[in-house]
Amino acid sequence: MPADVESMFYVREKPWHGLGTMVESAPSSIDALTLAGLDWSVIQKDVLTQDGDPIPGFKVNLRDGDGAVLGIVSDRYRVVQNTDAFRFTDDLLGEGVTYETAGALQGGRKVWMLARMPQRYFIAGDEIAPYLMVMNSHDGSSGIKVAMTPIRVVCQNTLNLALGTARRTWAAKHTENVLYRVHEARETLELADTYMKELRRGIEELSLIRLSDRKALELMREFFPVTKDLSDVQRKNNIRLLGDLKHRYWDAPDLAYVENNGYRFVNAVSDFATHAEPIRRTKNYSENLFLRTVEGNPMIDRAYKMVLAAA
């Protein structure tokens, strides 16, 4: 085994490490927002021309305190404050859900809170920890969104696969009526439980799909082809990335007990998509990776479909 492989795989942190603030001591969403520095409000003002005339049909969302511009929205847009967007999650705490991390992306245009659910799932010999992410936007790009983000505990790989029979993301409606809030919380728990049951089925199906070394390498090369039609730079980069993915499939210590099957392949791709160092780290790399992690990474989804097709 290459000398650098152990260090590559044993240093593993949660995919959102470095983003947001740990809020594990928060007993409520308001406390979590305060700890994370999200206890601010959004105010709306008219959008003005250079001459100071209002532009009809539009408003600008501003953060109170520093006046930071969060987005230009339609005048039909209804502001949902941070305290309101996350309030329904307090009802989940009665079921044993605990807040873990909260933060903002893109200068406050998106705010999020992540909670770990109390259930423990053991699937195909692995412990899978279910996380629930709630996100709200202030730039008009989306409403309040809830997403399942299961993590393979031993290596912190994400396994939020795009299952055809269970939703991994859904909208969470907000209402002031406490009875409806409780209903929303219960519905969220039901949707989360349904997803985890289907994830178990999906992982067990992947475990039954045997992959020869030749087939596994063929699938990897679909991600990173090394062909003559590529430029020298592209070919060099793909050789490096392909080598990294090969290490994660054949040499990862956390996959030593997993047979050469579809589950091993999807985990290797997830490990790569979640933890690999990019060829070029852009300014927004961490934030974009976080969004792909919680909402579904196209590379992991593709790997899942590829293995099913190979069967």
C-alpha positions in Angstrom: 0.0 0.0 0.0 1.4 3.5 -0.9 3.0 5.3 2.0 0.7 8.2 1.9 -2.6 6.3 1.8 -3.0 5.9 5.6 -2.7 9.6 6.2 -5.0 10.3 3.3 -7.8 8.2 4.8 -7.4 8.4 8.6 -7.7 12.2 8.8 -11.4 12.6 8.3 -13.7 15.4 9.4 -17.4 16.0 8.7 -18.0 17.5 5.2 -19.1 20.8 6.6 -16.1 21.2 8.9 -14.9 24.8 8.8 -18.2 26.1 7.8 -20.6 27.5 10.4 -20.3 27.4 14.2 -20.7 24.4 16.5 -24.0 24.9 18.4 -24.3 21.6 20.3 -25.1 23.4 23.5 -28.1 25.2 22.0 -31.5 24.0 23.5 -33.5 25.9 20.9 -33.2 27.3 17.4 -33.0 30.9 18.8 -30.1 29.9 21.0 -28.4 28.2 18.0 -28.9 31.3 15.8 -27.4 33.5 18.5 -24.3 31.2 19.0 -23.8 31.1 15.2 -24.2 34.9 14.8 -27.4 34.6 12.8 -29.6 36.6 15.2 -30.2 39.3 12.7 -33.2 40.4 10.7 -33.9 41.2 7.1 -35.4 44.5 6.1 -36.8 45.5 2.8 -36.4 48.8 1.0 -37.3 50.2 -2.5 -34.9 49.7 -5.3 -33.9 53.1 -6.6 -32.6 54.5 -9.9 -29.4 56.6 -9.9 -31.8 59.6 -9.8 -33.4 58.3 -6.6 -36.7 57.2 -8.2 -38.2 53.8 -7.0 -38.2 51.0 -9.5 -41.7 49.5 -9.5 -42.0 45.7 -8.8 -38.8 45.2 -6.9 -37.4 45.4 -3.4 -33.9 45.0 -2.0 -33.4 42.7 1.0 -30.9 44.1 3.5 -29.4 42.8 6.7 -30.1 45.1 9.6 -27.1 46.3 11.5 -24.6 46.5 8.6 -27.0 47.1 5.7 -25.4 44.3 3.6 -27.4 43.6 0.4 -28.7 40.1 0.4 -30.7 40.2 -2.9 -33.0 42.0 -5.2 -36.5 40.3 -5.2 -40.0 40.8 -6.5 -42.2 43.0 -4.4 -44.4 39.9 -4.0 -41.6 38.2 -2.1 -42.3 37.6 1.5 -39.4 37.8 3.9 -39.1 34.8 6.3 -36.8 35.8 9.1 -34.2 33.4 10.5 -36.1 33.0 13.7 -39.2 32.0 11.8 -37.5 29.7 9.3 -35.9 27.5 11.9 -38.6 27.7 14.6 -40.4 24.5 13.5 -37.2 22.5 14.2 -37.7 23.1 17.9 -40.5 20.6 17.8 -38.1 18.0 16.5 -36.0 18.3 19.7 -38.8 16.6 21.6 -38.0 13.5 19.4 -34.3 13.6 20.4 -32.9 15.6 17.5 -30.0 17.9 18.6 -28.5 20.9 16.9 -24.9 20.6 15.8 -23.9 23.3 13.4 -25.3 26.5 12.0 -24.0 29.2 9.7 -24.4 31.4 6.6 -23.2 31.1 3.0 -22.7 33.7 0.3 -22.5 36.6 2.7 -25.8 35.8 4.4 -27.8 35.2 1.3 -28.3 31.6 2.5 -28.5 30.5 6.2 -28.6 27.0 7.5 -28.8 24.8 10.5 -27.8 21.2 10.8 -29.1 18.7 13.3 -28.2 15.1 14.1 -31.1 12.8 14.5 -31.1 10.3 17.4 -31.6 7.1 15.4 -28.6 4.8 14.8 -28.7 2.8 11.5 -26.4 -0.2 10.8 -26.4 -1.1 7.2 -24.1 -3.5 5.4 -21.9 -3.6 8.4 -21.6 0.2 8.7 -23.0 2.7 11.0 -24.9 5.5 9.1 -25.7 8.6 11.0 -28.7 10.6 9.7 -28.3 14.4 9.6 -31.1 16.9 8.8 -30.2 20.2 7.2 -32.6 23.1 7.1 -31.8 26.1 4.8 -33.4 29.4 4.2 -32.5 32.0 1.5 -32.8 35.7 1.5 -32.0 36.4 -2.1 -35.1 34.8 -3.7 -33.2 31.8 -5.0 -35.2 29.3 -2.9 -37.7 28.9 -0.1 -37.1 27.0 3.1 -35.6 23.6 2.3 -35.0 20.5 4.4 -32.4 17.9 3.2 -31.3 14.5 4.5 -27.5 14.1 4.7 -26.6 10.6 6.0 -22.9 10.1 6.9 -21.0 6.9 7.0 -19.5 7.3 10.4 -16.2 5.4 10.0 -15.0 7.7 7.2 -17.4 10.7 7.2 -18.5 10.0 3.6 -21.9 11.3 2.5 -24.5 8.8 1.3 -27.5 11.0 0.4 -28.2 9.0 -2.8 -30.8 10.0 -5.3 -33.3 7.2 -4.5 -36.2 6.9 -6.9 -38.7 6.1 -4.2 -37.8 8.5 -1.4 -37.2 12.2 -1.3 -33.9 13.5 0.1 -35.0 17.1 0.0 -38.4 18.8 0.5 -39.9 22.1 1.3 -40.8 23.0 4.9 -43.7 25.4 5.1 -43.8 27.9 7.9 -46.8 28.9 9.8 -47.4 30.7 13.1 -49.9 28.1 14.3 -48.1 25.9 16.8 -50.3 22.9 15.9 -49.4 23.1 12.3 -45.7 23.4 13.3 -46.0 20.2 15.3 -47.6 18.6 12.3 -44.7 19.8 10.1 -42.2 18.4 12.5 -43.9 15.0 12.6 -44.1 15.0 8.8 -40.4 15.8 8.5 -39.5 12.9 10.8 -41.7 10.6 8.8 -40.0 11.7 5.5 -36.6 11.3 7.1 -37.4 7.8 8.3 -38.8 6.8 4.9 -35.6 8.0 3.2 -33.4 6.0 5.6 -35.4 2.8 5.0 -35.0 3.3 1.3 -31.3 4.0 1.7 -30.9 0.7 3.5 -32.6 -1.0 0.6 -30.4 0.9 -1.9 -27.1 0.0 0.0 -28.1 -3.6 0.3 -28.8 -3.7 -3.4 -25.4 -2.1 -4.2 -23.7 -4.7 -1.9 -25.0 -7.5 -4.1 -23.6 -6.1 -7.3 -20.2 -7.7 -7.8 -17.5 -5.7 -9.6 -14.4 -7.2 -11.1 -11.2 -5.0 -10.9 -11.5 -4.5 -14.7 -15.1 -3.3 -14.4 -14.4 -1.0 -11.5 -11.5 0.6 -13.4 -13.7 1.0 -16.5 -16.3 2.9 -14.4 -13.6 5.1 -12.9 -12.4 6.0 -16.4 -15.8 7.2 -17.2 -15.2 9.9 -14.7 -11.6 10.6 -15.7 -10.9 9.4 -19.2 -7.3 9.5 -20.4 -7.6 9.6 -24.2 -5.6 11.1 -27.0 -8.2 13.7 -27.9 -7.6 15.5 -24.6 -5.1 18.3 -24.2 -1.8 17.5 -22.3 -3.1 19.5 -19.3 -6.4 17.7 -19.3 -4.7 14.3 -19.6 -2.3 15.1 -16.8 -5.1 16.3 -14.5 -7.2 13.2 -15.2 -4.3 10.9 -14.6 -3.8 12.5 -11.2 -7.6 12.4 -10.3 -8.0 8.8 -11.6 -5.0 7.7 -9.4 -6.6 9.4 -6.4 -10.0 7.6 -7.0 -8.2 4.2 -7.5 -6.5 4.7 -4.1 -9.8 5.4 -2.5 -11.3 2.2 -4.0 -8.5 -0.3 -3.5 -6.5 1.1 -0.6 -8.8 2.9 1.8 -8.5 1.2 5.2 -12.2 1.8 6.0 -13.2 -0.3 2.9 -10.8 -3.2 3.7 -13.7 -5.4 4.9 -16.0 -4.4 2.1 -16.0 -6.7 -0.9 -15.4 -5.4 -4.5 -19.0 -4.5 -5.1 -21.2 -1.5 -6.0 -21.3 -0.3 -2.4 -17.5 -0.1 -2.3 -17.5 1.8 -5.6 -20.1 4.3 -4.5 -18.2 4.9 -1.2 -14.9 5.4 -3.0 -16.6 8.0 -5.3 -18.3 9.6 -2.3 -14.9 9.8 -0.5 -13.4 11.4 -3.5 -16.3 13.9 -4.0 -16.4 14.7 -0.3 -12.8 14.9 0.7 -10.4 15.0 -2.3 -8.3 18.1 -2.9 -9.4 19.8 -6.2 -7.0 20.6 -9.0 -7.7 24.3 -8.4 -9.4 25.6 -5.3 -11.7 28.5 -6.2 -12.7 31.2 -3.8 -16.2 29.7 -3.3 -15.0 26.1 -3.3 -15.9 25.2 0.3 -19.4 26.8 0.1 -20.1 25.1 -3.3 -18.9 21.7 -1.9 -21.2 22.2 1.1 -24.2 22.8 -1.1 -23.4 19.7 -3.2 -22.9 17.7 0.0 -26.3 18.5 1.6 -28.4 18.8 -1.5 -26.9 15.9 -3.5 -23.6 15.6 -5.2 -24.0 14.9 -9.0 -20.8 12.8 -9.0 -22.1 10.4 -6.3 -25.5 10.2 -7.9 -23.8 9.3 -11.2 -21.8 6.6 -9.5 -25.0 5.1 -8.1 -26.7 5.0 -11.5 -23.5 3.6 -13.2 -23.4 0.7 -10.7 -27.1 -0.1 -11.1 -26.6 0.0 -14.9 -23.6 -2.3 -14.7 -25.7 -4.9 -12.9 
